[in-house]
Amino acid sequence: MPKIKIAIISGGWSREREISIKSGKAVYDALNKDKYDVTIYDPSNDLDLLLQNNHFIDLAFILLHGKFGEDGCIQGFLNLLNIPFVGSGVTASAMASNKKIAKDLFKVAGLNVTHDVFLNKGTGFSVDRIIDFLGQKTIVKPISEGSSFGISVCNNGDDLQRGIETAFLYDNEVMVEKFLNGREVTCCVLGNDSLETLPIVEIVPNHDHIFFDYEAKYKKGAAREICPAALSPFIRDKVIQCAKTAHQALRCRVWSRTDMIIVEDDIFILETNTVPGMTENSLVPLAARTSGISMSQLLDKLIDLSLEKPALP
C-alpha cells in the first residue's frame, strides 16, 4: 500500500511562529514513517514549493498558529490548490479567530459568555463608563491574536487605559471583558458529524502569572496542567457539552480545543482554537496521553477524520 503524502505546514509569519515550528517538528517526529511520506513546508519561504508539489500532496497538516494560519488564509490557499487539509475550513477558521464573531455565535448557541465592550482604533472611549458597565477588574484582549499576545488584566482605570493602548498595538479592534474569578479548563473535541472529547485539562498558572499568559503557556513549570481535571460528574458533563456545542456553533471540523472558565455551577466560554498547539508541552497531546492515546495514534485519528470528509469552504 502506498504511503500517504503529508505536507506539514508550520512556521509562517505570525507572532506565534516559534511555537508553530515546534508544533510542526513534534508532529513530524511522531508521524509513523512506515505509513506516511512527510515533508515540512514553511509558507514564509516555501509557497512556491507548495505550488509546484500540490499534485503530489495527499493531505496538508496545518500547524500555523495565529494570523494567516488560524484565520482561514492558508485554508483558502490550500482550497485553491485542491489540497485536502487537517482541520476546519475557511469560514469556521475565520469565525473562530475573531473573538467578537465567535462570542456572537456562542450566544446564539445558548452558551454563556462574559459581558464585554468592543473598541475600534481611532474611536474615542471612556474608561469610567467601561468600568461602570463591567466592574473594576477587567481583561483586555486584541480581537484576533492568539497565545495571549496583547492581553492585560486590569484592576483599575489606569491599568485599563494602559491595557487598551497595549492591545491596540496588536490589533485594530479590542475587546474588554468583565474579569471572571474561576477555574480555567480546556476540552478538546475530535470529529466531524460524530463528536468525542479527550479528558478535560485544568490550568493553574503559578503565582508569578495572573492568568495563563504566553510564558505560562510555553515555559515549563510556569503552570500546572491537571489532567484529568478534578471535576464533579455534573460539571464535567457540562464542560464536555459546552465544548461540543462550541465546535458545532463555529462549524469546526476534525478537531478543536475550547477554553472555559468555571464559576460555581456556570461554564463561560473564552474561545475556541481551531489549530491547537502540538508541542511537547501542549494541552491536546497531554489530554490524549491521559486517555491512553499516543501522539502517533492521535495523529492517525486526525488524518483519518480529515480524509473521511472534505473541509467546508
C-alpha beads as a LAMMPS data file, in Angstrom:
LAMMPS data file: protein, C-alpha beads

313 atoms
312 bonds

1 atom types
1 bond types

-500.0 500.0 xlo xhi
-500.0 500.0 ylo yhi
-500.0 500.0 zlo zhi

Masses

1 110.0

Atoms # bond

1 1 1 0.000 0.000 0.000
2 1 1 1.498 3.395 -0.979
3 1 1 2.349 5.848 1.758
4 1 1 0.079 8.860 2.323
5 1 1 1.973 12.020 1.356
6 1 1 1.658 14.522 4.201
7 1 1 2.697 18.177 3.976
8 1 1 3.240 19.681 7.432
9 1 1 2.692 23.428 7.209
10 1 1 4.347 25.286 10.070
11 1 1 6.291 28.461 10.724
12 1 1 4.600 31.277 8.856
13 1 1 4.506 34.984 9.606
14 1 1 2.638 35.439 12.887
15 1 1 3.949 36.238 16.358
16 1 1 3.414 32.555 17.129
17 1 1 5.947 31.424 14.523
18 1 1 8.316 29.862 17.058
19 1 1 5.557 27.764 18.632
20 1 1 4.294 26.781 15.184
21 1 1 7.743 25.480 14.231
22 1 1 7.875 23.452 17.449
23 1 1 4.400 22.029 16.757
24 1 1 5.489 21.091 13.237
25 1 1 8.616 19.307 14.465
26 1 1 6.695 17.421 17.169
27 1 1 4.150 16.192 14.616
28 1 1 6.885 15.306 12.118
29 1 1 8.727 13.248 14.746
30 1 1 5.567 11.424 15.854
31 1 1 4.131 10.521 12.443
32 1 1 4.657 6.877 11.533
33 1 1 7.101 6.982 8.604
34 1 1 6.036 3.455 7.581
35 1 1 2.593 4.911 6.785
36 1 1 3.381 8.483 5.763
37 1 1 5.803 10.276 3.475
38 1 1 6.236 13.560 5.323
39 1 1 7.610 16.946 4.207
40 1 1 7.650 20.178 6.217
41 1 1 6.785 23.424 4.428
42 1 1 7.230 26.883 5.933
43 1 1 4.900 29.151 3.923
44 1 1 7.032 32.199 4.660
45 1 1 9.635 30.621 2.350
46 1 1 8.005 27.648 0.627
47 1 1 4.799 28.828 -1.028
48 1 1 6.384 28.234 -4.434
49 1 1 7.212 24.644 -3.434
50 1 1 3.613 24.045 -2.361
51 1 1 2.510 25.327 -5.757
52 1 1 4.970 23.072 -7.551
53 1 1 4.197 19.973 -5.455
54 1 1 0.448 20.320 -4.958
55 1 1 -0.372 17.319 -7.175
56 1 1 1.903 15.113 -5.047
57 1 1 0.360 16.033 -1.660
58 1 1 -2.443 13.838 -0.295
59 1 1 -3.073 15.902 2.836
60 1 1 -1.742 19.078 4.449
61 1 1 -1.392 19.158 8.234
62 1 1 -1.863 22.813 9.167
63 1 1 0.104 23.806 12.267
64 1 1 0.284 27.547 11.658
65 1 1 -0.787 29.336 14.834
66 1 1 -2.147 32.880 14.829
67 1 1 -2.688 35.186 11.876
68 1 1 -2.634 33.689 8.356
69 1 1 -2.825 30.215 9.884
70 1 1 -5.918 30.034 12.074
71 1 1 -7.928 32.758 10.343
72 1 1 -8.774 30.995 7.082
73 1 1 -5.972 32.396 4.921
74 1 1 -3.893 29.236 4.495
75 1 1 -7.089 27.176 4.299
76 1 1 -8.258 29.242 1.323
77 1 1 -4.862 28.915 -0.344
78 1 1 -4.968 25.132 0.016
79 1 1 -8.502 25.072 -1.375
80 1 1 -7.240 26.888 -4.485
81 1 1 -4.551 24.216 -4.868
82 1 1 -7.121 21.448 -4.280
83 1 1 -5.080 20.088 -1.355
84 1 1 -7.163 18.498 1.445
85 1 1 -6.089 19.536 4.934
86 1 1 -6.457 18.715 8.617
87 1 1 -8.875 20.964 10.480
88 1 1 -11.615 23.483 9.888
89 1 1 -12.394 25.231 6.622
90 1 1 -12.107 28.895 5.701
91 1 1 -15.380 30.096 7.245
92 1 1 -15.047 28.222 10.524
93 1 1 -11.407 29.256 10.912
94 1 1 -12.190 32.916 10.253
95 1 1 -15.123 32.947 12.665
96 1 1 -13.229 31.221 15.466
97 1 1 -10.207 33.510 15.153
98 1 1 -12.329 36.657 15.570
99 1 1 -13.283 36.837 19.241
100 1 1 -16.294 39.096 18.597
101 1 1 -17.836 36.905 15.897
102 1 1 -17.135 33.760 17.910
103 1 1 -18.813 35.204 21.010
104 1 1 -21.874 36.193 18.987
105 1 1 -22.177 32.633 17.697
106 1 1 -21.634 31.170 21.161
107 1 1 -24.500 33.323 22.492
108 1 1 -26.819 32.224 19.673
109 1 1 -25.968 28.596 20.543
110 1 1 -27.024 29.207 24.157
111 1 1 -23.532 29.228 25.658
112 1 1 -22.509 31.590 28.453
113 1 1 -20.000 34.338 27.698
114 1 1 -18.911 37.180 29.937
115 1 1 -20.033 40.797 29.454
116 1 1 -17.839 42.833 27.133
117 1 1 -17.177 46.127 25.381
118 1 1 -15.675 46.307 21.877
119 1 1 -13.460 49.204 20.795
120 1 1 -12.088 50.284 17.412
121 1 1 -8.746 52.033 16.981
122 1 1 -9.211 55.756 16.423
123 1 1 -12.629 55.818 18.093
124 1 1 -12.960 57.512 21.464
125 1 1 -13.833 55.588 24.621
126 1 1 -14.431 56.296 28.298
127 1 1 -12.548 54.181 30.819
128 1 1 -15.006 55.261 33.543
129 1 1 -18.023 54.119 31.513
130 1 1 -16.381 50.777 30.751
131 1 1 -15.728 50.212 34.464
132 1 1 -19.282 51.272 35.336
133 1 1 -20.560 48.593 32.967
134 1 1 -18.082 45.762 33.539
135 1 1 -16.794 46.364 37.056
136 1 1 -13.415 47.379 38.416
137 1 1 -11.489 44.260 37.365
138 1 1 -11.346 43.647 33.622
139 1 1 -9.314 41.838 30.989
140 1 1 -8.358 43.406 27.660
141 1 1 -7.750 41.352 24.507
142 1 1 -6.929 42.082 20.877
143 1 1 -9.751 40.637 18.749
144 1 1 -7.659 38.361 16.535
145 1 1 -4.446 37.444 18.355
146 1 1 -3.517 34.106 19.900
147 1 1 -1.198 32.813 22.641
148 1 1 -2.337 35.689 24.913
149 1 1 -0.379 38.327 22.978
150 1 1 -1.532 41.833 23.932
151 1 1 -3.728 40.672 26.813
152 1 1 -3.798 42.624 30.094
153 1 1 -5.595 42.005 33.378
154 1 1 -6.640 45.391 34.776
155 1 1 -7.519 46.255 38.370
156 1 1 -8.365 49.945 37.964
157 1 1 -8.830 52.745 35.448
158 1 1 -5.118 53.418 34.934
159 1 1 -4.488 49.731 34.275
160 1 1 -7.386 49.666 31.835
161 1 1 -6.145 52.690 29.910
162 1 1 -2.701 51.096 29.554
163 1 1 -4.198 47.723 28.695
164 1 1 -6.302 49.158 25.881
165 1 1 -3.323 51.068 24.480
166 1 1 -1.238 47.880 24.592
167 1 1 -3.930 45.800 22.873
168 1 1 -4.198 48.358 20.058
169 1 1 -0.532 47.711 19.286
170 1 1 -1.593 44.202 18.227
171 1 1 -4.951 44.779 16.529
172 1 1 -7.308 47.487 15.272
173 1 1 -10.149 46.005 17.319
174 1 1 -10.026 45.377 21.061
175 1 1 -12.340 43.605 23.472
176 1 1 -12.663 44.491 27.162
177 1 1 -14.328 41.797 29.265
178 1 1 -15.504 41.554 32.850
179 1 1 -12.856 39.506 34.654
180 1 1 -14.120 36.131 35.853
181 1 1 -12.718 34.540 39.007
182 1 1 -12.995 30.823 38.497
183 1 1 -11.280 27.635 37.367
184 1 1 -9.882 27.644 33.837
185 1 1 -10.310 24.415 31.909
186 1 1 -9.918 23.314 28.314
187 1 1 -11.528 20.473 26.389
188 1 1 -10.527 19.036 23.020
189 1 1 -13.228 17.823 20.631
190 1 1 -12.485 15.304 17.881
191 1 1 -14.793 14.521 14.984
192 1 1 -16.964 15.745 12.146
193 1 1 -20.588 14.607 12.382
194 1 1 -19.985 12.341 15.382
195 1 1 -18.047 14.020 18.187
196 1 1 -15.925 12.742 21.056
197 1 1 -13.785 14.544 23.612
198 1 1 -10.429 13.997 25.249
199 1 1 -10.074 14.325 29.041
200 1 1 -10.570 17.844 30.395
201 1 1 -7.461 19.760 31.488
202 1 1 -7.496 22.295 34.326
203 1 1 -4.928 25.092 34.002
204 1 1 -3.455 26.620 37.155
205 1 1 -0.774 29.282 36.490
206 1 1 1.800 29.643 39.249
207 1 1 1.940 32.725 41.457
208 1 1 4.144 34.626 39.005
209 1 1 1.291 34.754 36.467
210 1 1 -2.064 36.464 36.945
211 1 1 -3.529 34.419 34.094
212 1 1 -2.494 31.810 31.507
213 1 1 -0.274 34.190 29.528
214 1 1 2.325 33.395 26.842
215 1 1 5.054 32.402 29.294
216 1 1 2.667 30.326 31.404
217 1 1 1.565 28.526 28.247
218 1 1 5.004 27.627 26.949
219 1 1 7.557 27.810 29.757
220 1 1 7.964 24.503 31.529
221 1 1 6.844 24.738 35.145
222 1 1 5.075 28.102 34.748
223 1 1 1.666 26.475 35.180
224 1 1 0.181 23.246 36.481
225 1 1 -1.896 21.398 33.897
226 1 1 -4.080 18.912 35.740
227 1 1 -5.446 16.108 33.573
228 1 1 -7.987 14.792 34.100
229 1 1 -9.380 17.844 35.873
230 1 1 -10.888 17.075 39.290
231 1 1 -14.499 17.966 38.498
232 1 1 -17.811 16.634 39.707
233 1 1 -19.628 14.452 37.139
234 1 1 -22.230 17.215 36.734
235 1 1 -19.655 19.920 35.905
236 1 1 -17.560 17.532 33.787
237 1 1 -20.584 16.705 31.631
238 1 1 -21.452 20.401 31.289
239 1 1 -17.905 21.235 30.179
240 1 1 -17.940 18.431 27.603
241 1 1 -21.305 19.550 26.217
242 1 1 -20.138 23.179 26.041
243 1 1 -17.028 22.154 24.092
244 1 1 -19.109 20.141 21.628
245 1 1 -21.651 22.944 21.239
246 1 1 -18.879 25.488 20.590
247 1 1 -17.331 23.158 17.982
248 1 1 -20.683 22.864 16.203
249 1 1 -21.602 26.552 16.525
250 1 1 -18.434 27.529 14.656
251 1 1 -18.834 24.690 12.106
252 1 1 -15.482 23.233 13.143
253 1 1 -14.151 20.055 11.596
254 1 1 -11.768 17.286 12.707
255 1 1 -10.614 18.936 15.953
256 1 1 -10.903 21.980 18.160
257 1 1 -9.979 22.968 21.704
258 1 1 -12.285 25.211 23.694
259 1 1 -11.123 27.180 26.735
260 1 1 -13.626 27.856 29.518
261 1 1 -13.967 29.342 32.995
262 1 1 -15.990 27.524 35.651
263 1 1 -17.693 29.917 38.087
264 1 1 -19.631 27.895 40.668
265 1 1 -22.012 25.806 38.510
266 1 1 -21.801 28.024 35.424
267 1 1 -19.499 27.494 32.448
268 1 1 -18.315 30.548 30.492
269 1 1 -16.723 30.092 27.069
270 1 1 -13.492 32.012 26.478
271 1 1 -12.518 30.932 22.963
272 1 1 -12.183 28.008 20.586
273 1 1 -8.861 27.126 18.966
274 1 1 -9.040 25.509 15.525
275 1 1 -5.280 24.820 15.290
276 1 1 -4.302 23.763 18.814
277 1 1 -0.660 23.620 19.807
278 1 1 1.068 20.273 19.376
279 1 1 4.400 20.832 21.138
280 1 1 5.623 18.505 23.884
281 1 1 4.130 20.942 26.447
282 1 1 0.797 21.443 24.642
283 1 1 -2.581 20.585 26.103
284 1 1 -4.034 18.345 23.386
285 1 1 -1.146 15.821 23.469
286 1 1 -1.406 15.846 27.287
287 1 1 -5.130 15.050 27.162
288 1 1 -4.518 12.312 24.600
289 1 1 -1.779 10.709 26.725
290 1 1 -4.100 10.769 29.728
291 1 1 -6.673 8.769 27.791
292 1 1 -4.030 6.260 26.679
293 1 1 -3.627 7.627 23.156
294 1 1 -0.059 8.132 21.973
295 1 1 0.889 11.136 19.849
296 1 1 1.268 8.840 16.844
297 1 1 -2.191 7.343 17.387
298 1 1 -3.723 10.796 17.817
299 1 1 -2.219 11.931 14.518
300 1 1 -3.539 8.810 12.781
301 1 1 -7.021 9.678 14.047
302 1 1 -6.802 13.307 12.908
303 1 1 -5.624 12.209 9.469
304 1 1 -8.415 9.627 9.150
305 1 1 -11.026 12.228 10.170
306 1 1 -9.608 14.686 7.624
307 1 1 -9.711 12.213 4.761
308 1 1 -13.222 10.951 5.510
309 1 1 -14.919 14.304 4.895
310 1 1 -13.579 17.313 2.961
311 1 1 -13.466 20.678 4.692
312 1 1 -16.328 23.079 4.088
313 1 1 -15.475 26.315 2.229

Bonds

1 1 1 2
2 1 2 3
3 1 3 4
4 1 4 5
5 1 5 6
6 1 6 7
7 1 7 8
8 1 8 9
9 1 9 10
10 1 10 11
11 1 11 12
12 1 12 13
13 1 13 14
14 1 14 15
15 1 15 16
16 1 16 17
17 1 17 18
18 1 18 19
19 1 19 20
20 1 20 21
21 1 21 22
22 1 22 23
23 1 23 24
24 1 24 25
25 1 25 26
26 1 26 27
27 1 27 28
28 1 28 29
29 1 29 30
30 1 30 31
31 1 31 32
32 1 32 33
33 1 33 34
34 1 34 35
35 1 35 36
36 1 36 37
37 1 37 38
38 1 38 39
39 1 39 40
40 1 40 41
41 1 41 42
42 1 42 43
43 1 43 44
44 1 44 45
45 1 45 46
46 1 46 47
47 1 47 48
48 1 48 49
49 1 49 50
50 1 50 51
51 1 51 52
52 1 52 53
53 1 53 54
54 1 54 55
55 1 55 56
56 1 56 57
57 1 57 58
58 1 58 59
59 1 59 60
60 1 60 61
61 1 61 62
62 1 62 63
63 1 63 64
64 1 64 65
65 1 65 66
66 1 66 67
67 1 67 68
68 1 68 69
69 1 69 70
70 1 70 71
71 1 71 72
72 1 72 73
73 1 73 74
74 1 74 75
75 1 75 76
76 1 76 77
77 1 77 78
78 1 78 79
79 1 79 80
80 1 80 81
81 1 81 82
82 1 82 83
83 1 83 84
84 1 84 85
85 1 85 86
86 1 86 87
87 1 87 88
88 1 88 89
89 1 89 90
90 1 90 91
91 1 91 92
92 1 92 93
93 1 93 94
94 1 94 95
95 1 95 96
96 1 96 97
97 1 97 98
98 1 98 99
99 1 99 100
100 1 100 101
101 1 101 102
102 1 102 103
103 1 103 104
104 1 104 105
105 1 105 106
106 1 106 107
107 1 107 108
108 1 108 109
109 1 109 110
110 1 110 111
111 1 111 112
112 1 112 113
113 1 113 114
114 1 114 115
115 1 115 116
116 1 116 117
117 1 117 118
118 1 118 119
119 1 119 120
120 1 120 121
121 1 121 122
122 1 122 123
123 1 123 124
124 1 124 125
125 1 125 126
126 1 126 127
127 1 127 128
128 1 128 129
129 1 129 130
130 1 130 131
131 1 131 132
132 1 132 133
133 1 133 134
134 1 134 135
135 1 135 136
136 1 136 137
137 1 137 138
138 1 138 139
139 1 139 140
140 1 140 141
141 1 141 142
142 1 142 143
143 1 143 144
144 1 144 145
145 1 145 146
146 1 146 147
147 1 147 148
148 1 148 149
149 1 149 150
150 1 150 151
151 1 151 152
152 1 152 153
153 1 153 154
154 1 154 155
155 1 155 156
156 1 156 157
157 1 157 158
158 1 158 159
159 1 159 160
160 1 160 161
161 1 161 162
162 1 162 163
163 1 163 164
164 1 164 165
165 1 165 166
166 1 166 167
167 1 167 168
168 1 168 169
169 1 169 170
170 1 170 171
171 1 171 172
172 1 172 173
173 1 173 174
174 1 174 175
175 1 175 176
176 1 176 177
177 1 177 178
178 1 178 179
179 1 179 180
180 1 180 181
181 1 181 182
182 1 182 183
183 1 183 184
184 1 184 185
185 1 185 186
186 1 186 187
187 1 187 188
188 1 188 189
189 1 189 190
190 1 190 191
191 1 191 192
192 1 192 193
193 1 193 194
194 1 194 195
195 1 195 196
196 1 196 197
197 1 197 198
198 1 198 199
199 1 199 200
200 1 200 201
201 1 201 202
202 1 202 203
203 1 203 204
204 1 204 205
205 1 205 206
206 1 206 207
207 1 207 208
208 1 208 209
209 1 209 210
210 1 210 211
211 1 211 212
212 1 212 213
213 1 213 214
214 1 214 215
215 1 215 216
216 1 216 217
217 1 217 218
218 1 218 219
219 1 219 220
220 1 220 221
221 1 221 222
222 1 222 223
223 1 223 224
224 1 224 225
225 1 225 226
226 1 226 227
227 1 227 228
228 1 228 229
229 1 229 230
230 1 230 231
231 1 231 232
232 1 232 233
233 1 233 234
234 1 234 235
235 1 235 236
236 1 236 237
237 1 237 238
238 1 238 239
239 1 239 240
240 1 240 241
241 1 241 242
242 1 242 243
243 1 243 244
244 1 244 245
245 1 245 246
246 1 246 247
247 1 247 248
248 1 248 249
249 1 249 250
250 1 250 251
251 1 251 252
252 1 252 253
253 1 253 254
254 1 254 255
255 1 255 256
256 1 256 257
257 1 257 258
258 1 258 259
259 1 259 260
260 1 260 261
261 1 261 262
262 1 262 263
263 1 263 264
264 1 264 265
265 1 265 266
266 1 266 267
267 1 267 268
268 1 268 269
269 1 269 270
270 1 270 271
271 1 271 272
272 1 272 273
273 1 273 274
274 1 274 275
275 1 275 276
276 1 276 277
277 1 277 278
278 1 278 279
279 1 279 280
280 1 280 281
281 1 281 282
282 1 282 283
283 1 283 284
284 1 284 285
285 1 285 286
286 1 286 287
287 1 287 288
288 1 288 289
289 1 289 290
290 1 290 291
291 1 291 292
292 1 292 293
293 1 293 294
294 1 294 295
295 1 295 296
296 1 296 297
297 1 297 298
298 1 298 299
299 1 299 300
300 1 300 301
301 1 301 302
302 1 302 303
303 1 303 304
304 1 304 305
305 1 305 306
306 1 306 307
307 1 307 308
308 1 308 309
309 1 309 310
310 1 310 311
311 1 311 312
312 1 312 313
